[in-house]
C-alpha cells in the first residue's frame, strides 16, 4: 500500500505541471534524423512548436528566398516510412478560384516530384507544393527535395503574388 502512495506522490507533480501548461521542448519532438541530414547538407534551420524543421532557400540568380518545411512526423506507405517536405506558394484571404484550382490539378499530372495542395483555415487560403521523401533520406536526397519544392513554390508565388513573402 505504501508503494502506491509513493508512486502517486511522484506522478502528481508531473500531471499538475502538464495541466499548468508545462510543455516539452519542441526540439524534443523533432526527428533528429532530419537535423543530421540538414546539417550534413549545409542548412541552417529552426524548429517550430510541432517539432517540424524550417529552412530558407536563397536563389542567387534573382536574390529571392523561399521557406521550406520538413515534417518530423512520418507515416508508413506500403511499408516505407516517409515524411512530407513542403513550401507555401500562395496565400490569400479569398477562396481559391476554380481556374487556379483546375490549373494546379492539371499541373499535378506533369510534376516529376511532388504535388500541389490547398487548404482554407480561418479565412485564409494557402497553396503549397509538397513532396514526400524517405524518413531517413540521406542529405543529398533531402537537399534535392528541398530545392525542388522551393523552386516550384517560388515560381508560383512570383507569378501570382509578385512578392517574396513566403
C-alpha positions, 0 to 999 in steps of 0.5 A: 500500500505504501508503494502506491502512495509513493508512486502517486506522490511522484506522478502528481507533480508531473500531471499538475505541471502538464495541466499548468501548461508545462510543455516539452521542448519542441526540439524534443519532438523533432526527428533528429534524423532530419537535423543530421541530414540538414546539417550534413547538407549545409542548412541552417534551420529552426524548429517550430512548436510541432517539432517540424524543421524550417529552412530558407532557400536563397536563389542567387540568380534573382536574390529571392528566398523561399521557406521550406518545411520538413515534417518530423512526423512520418507515416508508413506507405506500403511499408516505407516510412516517409515524411512530407517536405513542403513550401507555401506558394500562395496565400490569400484571404479569398477562396481559391478560384476554380481556374487556379484550382483546375490549373494546379490539378492539371499541373499535378499530372506533369510534376516529376516530384511532388504535388500541389495542395490547398487548404482554407483555415480561418479565412485564409487560403494557402497553396503549397507544393509538397513532396514526400521523401524517405524518413531517413533520406540521406542529405543529398536526397533531402537537399534535392527535395528541398530545392525542388519544392522551393523552386516550384513554390517560388515560381508560383508565388512570383507569378501570382503574388509578385512578392517574396513573402513566403 
